[in-house]
Amino acid sequence: MPVWISGGRQVRILTERMEEHRTDSHTMERYEATGGYTALRKGMLEIGAEAIASEVKASNIRGRGGANFPAGVKWGFLAPAKPAYLVINGDESEPGTFKDRQLLERDPHQLVEGVILTSFALGINHAFIYIRGEYPKPARRVQHAVDAAYEKGYVGKDILDTGFDLDITVHLGGGAYICGEESALLNSLEGRRGEPRLKPPFPAVAGLYAKPTIVNNVETISNVPWIVNNGGVAYASIGPDTSAGTRMISLSGHINKPGNYEIVMGMTWRELIFELGGGIPNGHELKAWIPGGSSAPWFVPDEHLDTPVTIDDVGKHGSMLGSGAIIVMDDTTDLIAAAHRIVRFYAHESCGQCTPCREGTSWLERIFNRITSGQGRMADIDLLLDISDGISPGLTWPPAMTTICPLGPSATAPVVSLMRYFRDEVEARINAGVTVG
């Protein structure tokens, strides 16, 4: 069972092994010595495939990759045609996010066991683990874990004498942000250009190689062994009803205790930043924070400090928990430069398939270039908002889509946030004609 610490706000499910066994948590020996692969035996030899799927659905676990869709429900969409595939999305490219890297590097067998259980539950005989191209060490660790699982008979032919066969392929991505979008990832995995696909059809009907495919995040599937061992109801009892279980967050920026944390959702942002994160360094004040990766609209202290950290509460306030990346900015932060940097990232990472994204993100970047070089015009403020509205009509969150995927609308989040909360700073910068280094 999990170890509760910090007033019940933090719990170890995914990170317990790596916290207690820092040097060898990634090895088969340590994994088995700490209960690893017991869930596999229970799932395959005792409760069966349908029960595994039922437990995951009962757990109410929502996808940890950003979309927050219930994993058990998603599994239920898998079309019956064969062959079918499982694809693990380890393309962790959202700025500020580094939690999947820890899971891949320091406890890869937890993921591998989750992959086997998921594949067995869904009748899938080939799974793929797609890992970000800039993650060579995590990819090596996962490959070693897969190789060790083959040697032990946990992967391959006739696993545990059940007649079930499974192959797992580890694939290193090409280093493109857009491949974190599930259908672009599938294109990349097929050896094609990483571009999002039109939906429908959804991957569960026509995914990899046009066959039924379930795509889940690393963190989501890493929870499956615990759920099978302890039951879906036990998992659902941790945290609020609609934000069940633990959640890995990556805390960075102007914070005294940056790093990855496994939390139980439901605490307030005040508690997360000032208690769990230790507050703002050097006596500075909190100015703003990004609650769910660079694509999420910003939060500010006056309005959001006492908002609960749950998927739905953050959504009600016009943002998202997304990938679990929390970027804290203090009162020394040049928020115009911060918004500029995020917009430049999305302009660079656009695949170019959709005109509003391809052209709009580049226009946003050029206007920010003008403002930060001291050549801004007051009309640029409304121009930034007008272009953002062309990419994401209404400038609401979740965004209205004029593009196939959310990359274009993601670029509008810092623009809208900047103008909503800090328009006076933009106006002052334009009037002063100050160049930002």
N, C-alpha and C positions, 0 to 999 in steps of 0.2 A: 504494500500500500504506500501511497505517497507520504513524504515527510513534509509537514506543514511548518513554515517558519514565518518570521516577520508579521506577527499578528494575524496569521491566517491568510495573508495576501499573496504569498509566494508558495508554490508547491512544486515538488520534483516528480515529474512523470518522464519527460523526455531527457532531462539533464541529470538525473540522480546518479547514473552510472559514471558519467564523465566528471562529475563533481567529486565523487569518492575515489575514483581510480584515474587520476589525471594522466598518467603516463602510458597506460595500456588499454584504455576503454575501447579502443578501436579493434582489438584483437578477438579472434574467435574464442580463445581460451578464457579471457576475461568475460566475454559476453555469456558464454555458457555457464561459467562459474557464478554469475549473478542472475541466473534465471532465464537467460536467453534461449530461445527456441522451445521453451515450454508451451508458449501460446500456440506455436505451430503444431506441436503434438496434440494439444487439446483441441484445436480447431479441426485438424484433419482426421484424428483418430477417435475423437469423442463426440463433438457436437455437430460437425458436418458443415457443408458449404452454405446451406440456407440459413443456418443458425448464425454463422459469422456475419452474413449480410444483415440479418435481423438485429444483431447486437450493434453493429455500426449505425444502423438507422435509429435504433433506440438511444444511442449515445448523444444524438443531436449535434454531433460535431459538424461545424461548418468549415468549408474549404479555407485553408490558411494561406493561399496564394494571392488573395486580394479580392476575389469575387464573392467570397463568403457564402457560397451556395452549399446547402446541406449535402454532405458527402454520400450518405446513405440513399438519399433521394436521387442523386446523380447516378449512382450505381444502378438504380432501378430503371433508368432510361436506356440501358444497354440493349441494343437490338439483338435478337436471337441468332442472327446469321453467323456462320463460322467461316474462317477463323476470326477471332476478335483479339484485340490488343489492349494492354495496359501500358500507359506512358506516364512516367514520373517527371514532372516539371521541376528540374533543378537549375533552371536558367535564371539565377537570382541576380538580375541586373538593375533593379530599382534602386536609385541612389539612396543611401542611408540604410540599406537592408543587408544584413550579414548573418542572419540567424540560421538559414539553411546551410550555410558554409560550415558552421559549427556542428550541425547534425551530421552532415556528410563526412566531415573529417574526423570527428571524435567518437561517433557511435554509428558507423555505417551498417552494422549488422541489424540494428533496430529497424532501419529502413528496409533492408533486404528481407527480414522476417515479415514485415508489413506487406511487402510486395508479393511474397509467396502466399500469404494468407488471402490477400485481395484477389490474386489470380485464381486461387482455388475456389474462392467464394463465387467468382463470376464465370468460372469455366474457361479461363484464358490460359493459353499454353505458351505465349511469348510476351515477355514484358521488356520495356525499354526504360533505362534511366538516363535522361538527357540532362547533362551538367554543363553549366556555363563554361565557355571556352577559356575564360581567365581563371578557372579553378583547377589547375593541374594537380595540386596535392590532394584536394578532396576527391578528384576523379580517380587518382591512384588508390586512395584508401577504399573507395567503393569497389573498384575492380578487384582489389585484393580480397575484400569481404565476399564478393560474388564467387571468386575462385575458391575460397575456403569453403563456402557453402556447397559448391559442386563436389569438392573432395569429401565432405561429410555426408553427401547424399540428400541434402536439403533442397538442392536444385538439380535438375536433370531428369532422368528417366525414373519412373515408378517411385516417386518420393514417399518415403516411409512405408513402402509396400502397399500403397493405396491405389496404384495404377495411374496416378496423376503425373503428367509430365509437364515440366516448365523449363524454358530457357530464358535467361536474363542477359540483355545486351546493354553495356554501358557505352554511351555515346557522348563525345565531347563536342559542344556547340561551336559555332563559328565566331562568337564574340559580338553578336548584334542584340541590342536591347529588345528589338521587336520580336525576337524569337521566344521571349517570355509569354507572348500571347499564344494561347494553346494551338490555334490553327496554323499560325506562322511557324511554331515549333514543329508541327507535323510536316509541313512543307520542307523545313530544314532537315528533318530526320529522313525524309525521302530523297534527299540530295538536291532539292530544288531551292530556288530563291526564297528566303525567309519573308514571306508576305502573308498577311492574314487572308483567310478565305471568307467569302460571303456565307452567311448562315440564315436560314437552313440550307442544306442539311447540317445538323450539328454532329460533332465527332462521335457521339454515342451511336449514331446511325451510319455515318460515312466519315470515318476519320483517317487513320493511317492506312495507306494503300487502299483507300476507299472502303475499308472494312470497319465494323463497329469498334469504337475505341473509347476507353475511359482515360481521361487525363486528370491526374491529381498532383497536388504539391507535395514536396518532400516532407514537410511537417505534418500534413494531414495523414499520410500513410504511415509515418513513424509512430503515430498514436495507436494504430490498429492492434499491435501485440498487447498493449495494456488493456485495451477495450475487450479483447477476446479473453484475456486472463481474468479480468475483474468484472466484466459485464457492462453493457451499454448504460444501464440504469445508474450504476456507480459513477460512470464518467459524467452522465448528464446531471448528477447531483452536485458536481463541482461548479460553482459559479452560477450566474443568472441563467434562467431558462433558455433564453434565446442566444446566449453567448457561453455555452457550456464548455466545460473542460478547462485546460490550461492553454495559455497562448504565449508563444515566444515573441518577445519584442526586442528590437535593436535600438538602444538608446544612445544618441550621439549629439554632438554639438557642444554648446556651452552648459555643461552639466558636470558636477563633481564626480559622479560615478558612472561613466559611460560603460557600455557593454551590452551583452545579451542577458535578458532576464526571462525566466519562465514564470508568468504571473497567472493568478486567477482574476478574470475580469470582474469588474464591479466596483473597484476602488475609484476615487476621483482623480482627475488630472493633478490636482494639488498634492494628493498623497503620492502619486507616481513620481512626479518631478521633484518634490521637496523632501519626501521621506525615502522612497526607494532609490531615487537618483541622487539624493544628497544635496539638492538645491543648486543654485547658480554660483559659479566660482568667483572669487575675488570681490565679493560684496556687490556685484552687479545685480540689476533687476531683470526679471523675465520680461521679454518684449513680445515674443510670439513663438509658436512651435508648429511644426508640421506633424499631424497625428498618425499618418499612415503611408509614408513614402512621399517622394517629391511630387507625385501626381495628385496628392490630396490637398484640398483647400486648407488654408492656415487657420489656426486657433489663436485667440488672444486672451490674456489674463482677465480682463474686465468681464468677458462674456462666458468663458468656458472653463475656468479653473475648477469649478465645482460640478462640472458635468461628469457623470459616470463613464468610466472607460469600458464601454460595451459596444458591440457592433451597431446595435440599433440606436443607442443614445447619441453616438457620434454621427450616425446618419441623419438623425433628426435635426442636428445642428449644422447640416450642410456640408459634412466632410465624410471621411471613411477611415477605418483602421487599416484597410488595404493590406499591405505586406507586413505590417507590424513595425515599420521603421518610424521612430519618433526623433525628429531633429529639432533641438532646442536652440533658440536664438535669443541672446541677451540684449541689453540696451546699447551695446557698442556695435551691433550689427547694422551694416548698411543694407537695408531690406531691398532697396532698388537694385543693388548689385546682386543680391541673393536671387531675386526674381529673374534678373537678366541671365544669371548662370543657369538656372533651371530651364528657362526658355531656350537658351542656346543648346543645352543638352538634347532637348526634344527635337529641335530643328535638325541637329546633326543625326539623330537616330531615326528620323522618319524614313520609312521604306520608300516613300515617293509614290505609292500606289494611288492614294486619294488626293485629289486636288486641294480641298480645304486644308488638309494637313501639310502637304508638300509645300504649297505656296504660303499658307497662313502662318505656319511656324517660322518660316524664313522672314516674312514681313515683320512679325513680332520681334524677332532678333534684331533686324535692322533698325527698328524704331528705338529699341533699348540701346543699341550701339550709339545712336544719335544722342539720346538723353545722357548716357554715361560719359560721352565725350565732350559734354558741355554745349552741344548744339541743339538741345531739345527745344521744342515749341509747345506752348500750352495746348495747342490742338492735338498734340500727340497723345494726350491722356484719353480723349474720346476716341481717337483713332485706334489705340490699343484695344479699347473695349469693343469698338465696332468690328475689328478683325476677329476678336475672340468670339463675338456673337455669331460671326459667319462660320466659325469652326464648330461652335457649340451653342445653338440658338437658345436664347433665354438666359444664358449664363447661370443656370441652376445646377445643383448637384443632387442626385446623379445626373450627368450631362445628357442633353439631347444630342443625338449623334447625326452628323453629316458625313461620317467616315465609317469604314468597315470595322475599325477597332478603336479603343479609347485613347490611343497615343496623342492624336491631335487635340481632343478635349483636355487631356492631361496638361498640355502646355498652357491652357488658359487658366488653370487653377491659381498659379502664382500671380498672374496679371489681375484677376478679379480680386484675389485676397489683398494684394497691394493697394488697389484702388478703393476697396471697401474700408480698410482699416487705417491706411497710411497715405491717403491721397495728398494730405497736406505736405508730407515729406517730398512727394514727387513734384508738387507745385513749387516748393521752395527750391529744390534742386534745379528745376528748369529756370526759374527766375534768377538764380545765382549764376547759372552757366558754369557749374563746377565740373571738372573732369574727374572721373573716378579711375584710380589706378588699377 
